Amino acid sequence: MFVDFVFILLIIWGVESFPDGAPVDACVKSRANQPNHGQHRTQPLSTLPYRIVASSSSYGPNSRITVTIEGAEPFKGFFIQARSVETGEWLGSWEETSNTTLLPECSAITHADPKEKIRATLIWKAPHNSHGRVYFTGTVLKNYGTFWANLIAEAPQDPVALQVLI
């Protein structure tokens, strides 16, 4: 009886939380960039209390781009991927900090602890042999059941690209 109780408790705990970040399957599952949190689904973007801001959308060999997550309310987790604007493919790598976990298989970074955060500053590293444009997409979790997915970081517009539109 006690063993059954412990087994059920472990299953519930395992299903109900990812305190040390998103698992690598978050990169490739059918609902990309969305956590597998049971029946919970992404919240409407109109209710998003957070901003994801990238310092640039253009990169050169070995350049670094800062991606910041912050908002009016604390958040517990995040999952951010870097993708090529031109191809949509995963791109580059991230610098690991004490509160992050890297998922190099898909150029992603996630939280490494369940503590509430008011800000996360992440550093993305461009490939050493190319240049182009990058965007950052992912999820911010207020808590297990409340999250916003398929977010795209704001980034300064490239003046050269804007001239093409005029």
N, C-alpha and C positions, 0 to 999 in steps of 0.2 A: 504494500500500500504506500509506504513512504517513498520507495523507489519510483513508483508510478507518479506520485506528486512531484518529485524532483524532476523527472523526465518531462512532464508537462510544463513545469515552470521554465525549464531550459528552452523548450520549444517556443513558448510565448516570448521569452526574453529575446531569443534569436530573431524572431519574426518582427518584434516590435521596435528594434533599434539597430542603428549602425553608429555607435558612439565614436568610432574611430574613422569615420569617413565612408564614402561610397565604395562598394566593391568594384572590381575591374569589369564585371559584366555590365555595369552602368554604361560602359562605352559602346556596347554592341547590341543591346537588347532591342526589341521591337519598338518600344517607346523611348528612343534615345534621349539622354539628358533628363530623364524623369526617374525618380526613385521608385523602387518596387516596394511601396508601403501599403500593401494590401489594397483595400477599397479606396484609399485616399487618392485624390487627383489634384492636379495643379489648380491654383487659385486664379481668378481672372486678373489679367495684367492691370486692369484699372484699379485694383486694390493693392498693388505692389508698394510696400513701404521702403524699399531699398533701391539703391543705384549701384550699377556696376559701370565703372568708368575706366577706359584704357587710355594711356598717355599718348598712344599713336595707333594708327591702323596700317602704317607702312613700316617696313623693316629692310635692313641691309644685312650683310654678313655679320654675324656675331652681335647684332644689336640687342638691346634689352628694352622691354616694354613693361611698364608698371600697370597692373590691373588692381583697382581698389573696389571693395564691396563695403558699403556703409548705408545706414538708414536711420530713421527716426525710432526704430524699435530694435532691440537685440535680436540676433539670429544665432542658431546653433550649428548650422552646417552649410556647406557649399560644395559644388562640383562644377569646375570650369574647364572647358576644352579650348584649345587654340586650333583654328581651321583656316586653311587657305581661302581667300576670297575667290581666287581664280578657279580652283579645282574642288573646293569643299573638303579636301583631304586633311587629316590630322597633321599638325605641323609644329616643329620645334620642341622645346622642353621647358621645364619650370625649375626654378631654384627652390630647394627644400628649406623650410624653416622649422622651428621647433613645434609649431602647431599645424603642420600640413603633412599630407601623404601624397607622394607622386604616383601617378599611373602612366608610366612612360609608354605603355602599349598603345595609348591613344592620345598622347599629348595632353593629359589632364592632371588636375590637382584637386585635392579634396581636403576637408578638415580632418584633423587627427585627434580631436578630443570633443567631448559633448558639452563643453562649457559655453555659456552665452558669450557672444562676441558683439562688439559695437562697430568694429571695423576689421577688415582683413586686407593686408597689402601683399600682393603677390607679384613675383617677377618672372616674366616669360623671356626665354632666350631663343633668338632666331637661329636657324640653321647657319652653319659656318660658311656655306658656299653658295648662298642664294640671296635674292632680294624679291620683294613683292608686297602684297597686302595680306593682312591677317585680321580675323575677327574672333571674338571670344564669346562663347555660348555656354549656357549651363543652367544650374538650379541654385536657388538660395532657399534654405529651410529655416523657418521661424521655429518650428518644432516638428515632431514626427508626422503629424497629420496636416500641417499647414506649410505649404511650400509653393514656390513659383518656378515653373520650368520653362525651358526653351527661351530663356532670356538672352539678349545680345547686348554686349557692353557698348556704351556710348564711347565714341572716339572723336578726336578733332578731325575735321574734314581736311583733306589734302588740297591746298590751294591750286595745284596743277590740275587735279581731277575736277575741281569746281570750274575752272576755266573751260574745260571741255564741254560742260553743260551749258555754258552761257552762249 
